[in-house]
Amino acid sequence: MFWNKTKTVDRTAKPKKSALREWADSVLFAVIAATLIRFLTFEAFAIPTPSMENSLMVGDYLFVSKLHYGARTPKTPLQIPLTHQKIWGTNIPSYSTAIQLPSYRLPGFSRVKNGDVVVFNYPPRKAGDPDYPTDLKTNYIKRCIGIPGDVVTIQSGNVYVNNKLFPVPDQAETSYFIKTTEVLDERFFRKYDIVNDFKSAEGPFINWQPLESYNDSTKLATLVGYRVNATKATIDKFKAFDWVKGIEPVLEQPNQAQPGIYASSANPWNLDNFGPFTVPKKGMTIPLNKQTIAVYGPVIERYEGNSTVEVTPERITVGDQPISSYTFKQDYYFMVGDNRHNSEDSRVWGFVPEDHIVGKAVFVWMSIDPVPADIWHTIRWNHLFSLIN
């Protein structure tokens, strides 16, 4: 005879989570999910300056894709989630450099192309900033003009890449001098989206200003001169006004070095006449002389991971050994703002290393005018949910 024995299992009921615990778990899950989305897929950014006008405006909020070029693994892992440099609303650093890791890029489905609008970490140390790690440097956004190995030349404001004219974006702005018989004011320029923005992150930025008044002896009329940053389409509209007596592009003259321009210490370069030069490419070897040291010396010193580099106008030493040539260890890019005469970009501070690339700007989801004409025009409805080209 067999007896069926039933095993009794003591199933102690789990205590029910308190409302506070439930709330804390929900917040933790949301933070982890948002951090992973921000790290791997898309991140939100705001446009703080007019350097990309009119393609992108101050007050535009956009999503940047990290899927296109591949997300970077964090160099600075000890950081409060969903912060960048500071804890929200304070000047307290949101990170610790106690641990610094090598950074790698995950696979993406494309590479940076000529004409892409790219977000990247500002390469040199920004005036007044601490020496941030690469992944925590200030974010900039510009249009990629030159990719690794390209030969770039700017002549009289026209950009040539590998001897081909680089197309000007439809909404790109440049500077013009306008002679008129009328006195123009903010109300007039605002109708054409030409606004002096005094609330941007690095303002004030002047997109229009009167320069001079003078008598035209041939017509006995008083003319007013204005310097205006505008698109070609807007300038074409101005040309149709009978009170506009002349429009000329404002350009720097060739072969005149401009203070503050990259590599102008050894080359007669300025904002409108720059190069030719080759954008550094991984594996590319260059000879070193006075001209190439001015262009590539800062790259070798700052971004190539070399120890004990000394750069002078005449020579470069690495590890106390003078070198006569150099082979680059990573790719670089040349970035320029669409607002060509109101942009601090590669013409000022040089090349963007590949490990500084954050992602590709894809679309604007919100646009708020920081200096609206009235409360009804605070939101730029025509910019909402617009793709970035």
Salt bridges, closest charged atoms under 4 A:
ASP25 OD2 - LYS17 NZ 2.90
ASP25 OD1 - ARG21 NE 3.40
GLU43 OE2 - ARG38 NH2 2.97
GLU43 OE1 - LYS66 NZ 2.62
ASP60 OD1 - ARG380 NH1 3.54
ASP60 OD2 - HIS383 ND1 2.89
ASP116 OD2 - LYS113 NZ 3.97
ASP116 OD1 - LYS360 NZ 3.84
GLU186 OE2 - ARG190 NH2 3.46
GLU202 OE2 - LYS126 NZ 3.05
ASP236 OD2 - LYS232 NZ 3.22
ASP272 OD1 - HIS341 NE2 2.87
ASP331 OD2 - ARG111 NH2 3.25
ASP338 OD2 - ARG143 NH2 2.77
ASP345 OD2 - ARG347 NH2 2.90
GLU354 OE2 - ARG105 NE 2.65
ASP355 OD1 - HIS356 ND1 2.71
ASP369 OD2 - ARG190 NH1 3.55
ASP369 OD1 - ARG380 NH2 3.76
ASP374 OD1 - HIS377 ND1 2.74
